[in-house]
Amino acid sequence: MLWHRIRFYAPFAWRLVVLGRPEPLVYGIAITDRCNLSCCGCHVATTGRPDMTWDHLVASMENAWSRGFRELYLSGGEPMLWCDGKYTLKDVITEARRIGFFHVHVYTNGTLGLDASADLVWVSMDGLPGTFELRRGDHFYQVETGVREGKHPKFAIIYVIDRNTASGIEQFLRWVQETRFPVIGVMFYFHTPYYGRDELLLDAEERVPIIDRLLRCIRQGLPVMNSRAGLLVLKSGDWPRRVSVAYVKNIDGESVCCRASDNICPDCGYATITEIAESRRLRPSALLGALRYW
């Protein structure tokens, strides 16, 4: 498997970096819109749209692989809710590996158990009690217990920064470090609503001091997964939008980068894309950061 990855990534890196051809790499599938939570600022879950069927999922993964995608993530809604007859999320992950994807990641709210065979499980936690519930509801201790007692060897945290959660960053990072929370780190995104701007959205000017705080946290050795390079470009806004290295699919079709409308792209806070953009520019901190979850 390692040799197959080297054979893929060596020419891929040459085409991406030297020739400037952003070819497919990361494919996301929102396998269900159903969710057991009603998070503040989320308008893409529990829309009434049907789940993807097993056959649709398999065909989508095979099609993505044939087009050159080699990294897969599964999201929702809440992907732990997905099933189709006898098939569950575990079967989707097994099938993705059979098809040939190098890594499979799962994004979950962490309230329905964390028994997933993915290479990395990303769990949403936006602060400590007092902050967490402003976005996710009163589920902090349930999620914390799930991670601490989880059997999976590799967890990471997604912390979404919005007007309510911005103040809790440093306290949460120190808590992760001091309590030895069993995660590889915390990746910070800025709230980017798919449906357009809302009252939780922080504009570019408001993000600057927050990004400076995150950079200071990195210097202090706190467990921030964003790279210095990725944060700096998130601060400047100097990265290409709709990067065709990454695609995402749901029951309605396919989108480049994410499912947000084009008019929200200038306010994008999807930090994974800035990490990809800075890796393409061969920024050492972004390249080293990618190794942590790939």
Protein Blocks (a to p, Z undefined) as FASTA:
>chain_A
ZZmmmmmmmmmmmmmmmnopacdfbdcddfbfbdfbdcehiakgonlpacddfklmmmmm
mmmmmnopabdcddedjfklgcehjbcfklmmmmmmmnopabdcdddehlnojadfbfbd
cdddebjehjlmmmnopaklmmmmmmmmpmbfbdcddddddfklmmmmmmmmmmmmmnop
abfbdcddddddfkbpcfklccfklmmmmmmmmmmmmmnopacfbdfklmmmmmnopace
hiakbccddfkbccehiacdfklmmmpcbfklmmmmmmmnopaklmmmmmmmZZ
